[in-house]
Amino acid sequence: MSVSKNQSPLLSRLVKAGQEAGLTVLAMAGGLCLLAVLAGAVLNVSLVVFRTGSMSPGINPGDIAVVQEVPAASLQPGDVATVQREASALPVTHRVVANVTDPADPQKVLLTMKGDANESEDPVRYNVPTAKRLLFSAPALGYWVMRLQTPWLMGVCTLAMAALVTWIFWPRTSRGPRASMQADS
């Protein structure tokens, strides 16, 4: 929105304040994203979205968890951990029932796990050197994260941010304080 000669000084200030606030919000959101990526890399943390109810009622489908990769030997019975399944692209997140050092490979641990909602332990033991320990979970946020990953929504968000940045930096046609400062230099 450009400021014309017919607009009041109050409206001009409100438009400028809105532009500055929008730019500040974008800069803060970008900074938070960069900090989150940096913290994830430094602290070795990532997100897990729960798609099944095997950990209900404590963790339900659609919940999201922050997990940290740790040596599997450090896991104790009662810890909730995420491990990669042998023949599946999807990991499993269940409670550790037991961990035993693998006699064939001392660098690995055999984890026995069980979902809180399951009647019995998992049918296989997971032979892993590392696992992702659950730090905390948040209810229902996983649905939002999954929605944000859809291509059309990413496109809409990108276009909206681009439009906001363009609007904020679009050259002004009036001779306001910004234009007069440029003329003086």
N, C-alpha and C positions, 0 to 999 in steps of 0.2 A: 504494500500500500504506500503510495507516495503522498507526501504532504504538499497540498496546494496552497495558493495564496488565500483561498476562501476559508481555510480551516483556522480555528482559533489556536492561539499559542498553547492553551491547555491541552487541546486534542493532539497537537504536535508533540508535546512532552509525553502524553500518554502512549502515543504510537511508538516513540523512541524508547520509552521505558519497557513496553511490551517486547520490542525487538531485543533490547539488552537482556531482559529476563529470559527470553527464548534461547538466545545464544548462551547464556550462563547455564541454563538447564542442559542444553546439548553438551557443553563442555564438561559439566559435572558428570553426566551420564557416560561420556566417552572416557573420562578419567577413572570412573568406577569400573568400567569394563577392563581397562588396562590394568588396574590394580588387581582385579579378580584373576585375570590371566597370569599375571606375575606371581600372585600368591599361590595359585594352583601349581605353577611350575616349581616354585621354591619349596613349598610345603608338601608337594606331591599329593595334592588333593584333587578330587574330581566329583562329579555328580552322578547319581544313579537314580533313575526313575523306576518306580515299582509298577509292574504291569499285572501282577497276579496277587491273590490274597493269601499266599502261603505264610506270610508273616503277620497276618491279622490276629488279634485286633490292634496290636501296637503300631504296625505299619500296614497301611491299606493300599489297594491299587490307586494310582494317581499321586501318591506321596513321593517326595523327592528326598534323597539323603546325600549328605556330604560324607565322602569316604576318603581315607588316606591309605596309600599303599605302604605296607609294613612287611617285615619278614614274617612268614607264616609261623615260624617257631615262637614268635612273641604272642600269638593268640592264645587266650585262655578259654576254657569252657565257660559258656555264657556270653562271650563276645559275639556280636553280629558281624559277619564278614561276607564280602563278595569275592567269588572265585570264578575263573573261567571254566566252563564245562569242556570236556575232551572233544566231543563231536558236535558242538553247537556254537553258533556265533553269539548267542546270548549268554551272559553270565548268570550265576545263581547267587542270591543273597539269602543266607539262612544263619541260624544260630550255631556256633561251634559247640559240639557235644564232647569231642575229644580230639587231641592232636598227638601224633606219634611220629618221631623221626623215622624217615624212610630208611630201612636197613640197607637197601641197595644204593642209596644216594643220600649221604648225610646233609647235603645242601637243601633237600626237599623234606616236606612234612606231609604226612597222610592225615587229612582233616576229615573227621566224621561230623556231618552237619544235619540239622533238622529244622524245617520251617515251624514256627510257633503254632500254626493252624493245622499242621500235618499230624497224623496219628503215629507215624513211624519215622525213623531216620531215613535220610536219602539212601537210595539203593547202592550208591557207589561212594567210595572214599575219594577225596580229591587230592591228588599228588601234585603239590605246588611248592615253589620256593618262596613266593610272596602271595599276599592276599590284601584286599582292601577292607580295612576296619571301619565300621560305621562310627562316625563322630556324632552326628545328630541327624534327625529327619524333620521335615516340615510337611504338614498335611496339605494335600490337594495342589501343591505348587507344580508337581510334575505334569499335570494336565496343561498348564500354561506353558511350560518349557517345551512340551511336545508340539503344541500349537504354533509356537514361535518358529519352529523348524520347518514349517510348510513353506514351499517356494512362493506361493502367492502372497502370504502374509509378510514374508521377508521382502518381497518386491514392494508391497504397499508401504511398509515401514521405511524402506530406502527412499522411495519417492516422496514420502511425507517429510523426511529429514532433509532431503535435497531441496524441496520447496521452501522449507523454513529457512535454511541457510541462504538460499537465493533471495528470499524476501528480505532478510536482514541486511545482506550486503548489496542489494540492488542500488545502483547510483540514483541519487536524488536530483530532481529537476529544479528544486527551489534553491534560493541563495540563503540557506540557513547558516548556522554557525559552522557546520561541517564544510560547506562550500566556500565560505569566506576565509576559513583557515587555510584551505588549499590555495586560494587565490593570493594570499599574502606571502606564501613561501616561495 
